[in-house]
Amino acid sequence: MSGRGRVSAVVCDLGGVLTESPITQFTAYEREAGLPEGLIVRLNSTDPDTNAWARYERNELDVAGFSTAFEAEALAAGHRVEAARVLAALRGELRPAMVEAVRCLRAAGLPLALLSNNVAPMERTGPIGELIGLFDAVVESSVEGVRKPEPEIYRRALTRLSDAVGRTIEATDCAYLDDLGINLKPARELGFSTIKVVDPADALAELTELVGFPLDGPA
């Protein structure tokens, strides 16, 4: 392990961090369908612990149940939204610079955990599967039955990572990267050093400072 920086482990989200943000595709669909820009994000942020999206990510609803509930929420807000189009937007392309950073962290020996809100267990094949294989621990809301921003899922990430590397990893040991402020707040309160990912280059500059070595080549 490097031990050169202020953190000695890294936990990060997948969508909007290692892959392109689905919000870009949400916006494209909203424009195409003549919906108010930002509607889908607003729907997902309304009653965030009990709405269709939250229940789907906790595996309390299947695809059909989510689609019915989400479309009903949209209709109650005055708009017709196709749930299938919203779900299709979740398949973002990998961000090469972020993937290279994960490889550098791995090569340096830092414990790594992936912490994702998702609607089904991640596929372990193809480029995504190869990326997932770089992490010591993978914690998914659809498997755990809890989701960000519930504090419990961050604690589980620490437990899974500690078990994977055979030593205790505390929140204060870790950097945590996410693209949503609502998910960063509880992590910060638990003691993580948090980075909001808007521009990947800016996020990598912050992470480089925290770990203490470059993330664009051999550490």
ZIFEN-V382466 format. One record per residue. N is the residue number from 1. RES is the residue in one small letter. SS is DSSP state (alpha for helix, beta for strand, coil for the rest). PSI is psi in whole degrees, -180 to 180 (NA if undefined). Layout:
# ZIFEN-V382466
{{N,RES,SS,PSI} {N,RES,SS,PSI}}
This chain:
# ZIFEN-V382466
{{1,m,coil,146} {2,s,coil,-56} {3,g,coil,16} {4,r,coil,-18} {5,g,coil,-170} {6,r,coil,-16} {7,v,coil,156} {8,s,coil,11} {9,a,beta,157} {10,v,beta,133} {11,v,beta,136} {12,c,beta,158} {13,d,coil,168} {14,l,coil,-69} {15,g,beta,126} {16,g,coil,-6} {17,v,coil,-68} {18,l,coil,-21} {19,t,beta,164} {20,e,coil,146} {21,s,coil,135} {22,p,alpha,-17} {23,i,alpha,-33} {24,t,alpha,-44} {25,q,alpha,-34} {26,f,alpha,-46} {27,t,alpha,-40} {28,a,alpha,-43} {29,y,alpha,-43} {30,e,alpha,-42} {31,r,alpha,-43} {32,e,alpha,-39} {33,a,alpha,0} {34,g,coil,30} {35,l,coil,156} {36,p,coil,135} {37,e,coil,133} {38,g,coil,0} {39,l,alpha,-46} {40,i,alpha,-42} {41,v,alpha,-40} {42,r,alpha,-42} {43,l,alpha,-41} {44,n,alpha,-19} {45,s,alpha,-10} {46,t,coil,129} {47,d,coil,59} {48,p,coil,-17} {49,d,coil,-15} {50,t,coil,-3} {51,n,coil,177} {52,a,alpha,-41} {53,w,alpha,-45} {54,a,alpha,-45} {55,r,alpha,-35} {56,y,alpha,-43} {57,e,alpha,-20} {58,r,coil,6} {59,n,coil,30} {60,e,coil,-15} {61,l,coil,146} {62,d,coil,-177} {63,v,alpha,-45} {64,a,alpha,-42} {65,g,alpha,-41} {66,f,alpha,-47} {67,s,alpha,-45} {68,t,alpha,-47} {69,a,alpha,-43} {70,f,alpha,-44} {71,e,alpha,-33} {72,a,alpha,-39} {73,e,alpha,-41} {74,a,alpha,-42} {75,l,alpha,-38} {76,a,alpha,-28} {77,a,coil,0} {78,g,coil,17} {79,h,coil,150} {80,r,coil,120} {81,v,coil,137} {82,e,coil,113} {83,a,alpha,-34} {84,a,alpha,-37} {85,r,alpha,-35} {86,v,alpha,-44} {87,l,alpha,-36} {88,a,alpha,-28} {89,a,coil,-11} {90,l,coil,-14} {91,r,coil,78} {92,g,coil,153} {93,e,coil,149} {94,l,beta,146} {95,r,coil,109} {96,p,alpha,-41} {97,a,alpha,-36} {98,m,alpha,-39} {99,v,alpha,-41} {100,e,alpha,-37} {101,a,alpha,-42} {102,v,alpha,-41} {103,r,alpha,-40} {104,c,alpha,-41} {105,l,alpha,-42} {106,r,alpha,-46} {107,a,alpha,-31} {108,a,alpha,-9} {109,g,coil,14} {110,l,coil,134} {111,p,beta,137} {112,l,beta,135} {113,a,beta,141} {114,l,beta,126} {115,l,beta,109} {116,s,beta,134} {117,n,coil,121} {118,n,coil,174} {119,v,coil,-6} {120,a,coil,151} {121,p,coil,141} {122,m,coil,144} {123,e,coil,140} {124,r,coil,30} {125,t,coil,166} {126,g,alpha,-165} {127,p,alpha,-39} {128,i,alpha,-43} {129,g,alpha,-39} {130,e,alpha,-41} {131,l,alpha,-47} {132,i,alpha,-34} {133,g,coil,-14} {134,l,coil,-14} {135,f,coil,143} {136,d,coil,-32} {137,a,beta,143} {138,v,beta,122} {139,v,beta,120} {140,e,beta,135} {141,s,alpha,-37} {142,s,alpha,-21} {143,v,alpha,-41} {144,e,alpha,-28} {145,g,coil,10} {146,v,coil,160} {147,r,coil,159} {148,k,coil,139} {149,p,coil,25} {150,e,coil,125} {151,p,alpha,-29} {152,e,alpha,-36} {153,i,alpha,-29} {154,y,alpha,-39} {155,r,alpha,-39} {156,r,alpha,-37} {157,a,alpha,-42} {158,l,alpha,-41} {159,t,alpha,-47} {160,r,alpha,-41} {161,l,alpha,-42} {162,s,alpha,-45} {163,d,alpha,-38} {164,a,alpha,-37} {165,v,alpha,-5} {166,g,coil,22} {167,r,coil,161} {168,t,coil,126} {169,i,coil,119} {170,e,coil,160} {171,a,alpha,-37} {172,t,alpha,-12} {173,d,alpha,-14} {174,c,beta,145} {175,a,beta,143} {176,y,beta,127} {177,l,beta,131} {178,d,beta,157} {179,d,coil,-4} {180,l,coil,126} {181,g,alpha,-35} {182,i,alpha,-28} {183,n,alpha,-21} {184,l,alpha,-33} {185,k,alpha,-53} {186,p,alpha,-34} {187,a,alpha,-44} {188,r,alpha,-41} {189,e,alpha,-28} {190,l,alpha,-14} {191,g,coil,-1} {192,f,coil,149} {193,s,beta,117} {194,t,beta,148} {195,i,beta,122} {196,k,beta,124} {197,v,coil,106} {198,v,coil,-63} {199,d,coil,120} {200,p,alpha,-38} {201,a,alpha,-42} {202,d,alpha,-42} {203,a,alpha,-41} {204,l,alpha,-33} {205,a,alpha,-42} {206,e,alpha,-42} {207,l,alpha,-39} {208,t,alpha,-43} {209,e,alpha,-38} {210,l,alpha,-40} {211,v,alpha,-24} {212,g,coil,18} {213,f,coil,160} {214,p,coil,149} {215,l,coil,25} {216,d,coil,23} {217,g,coil,-170} {218,p,coil,135} {219,a,coil,NA}}
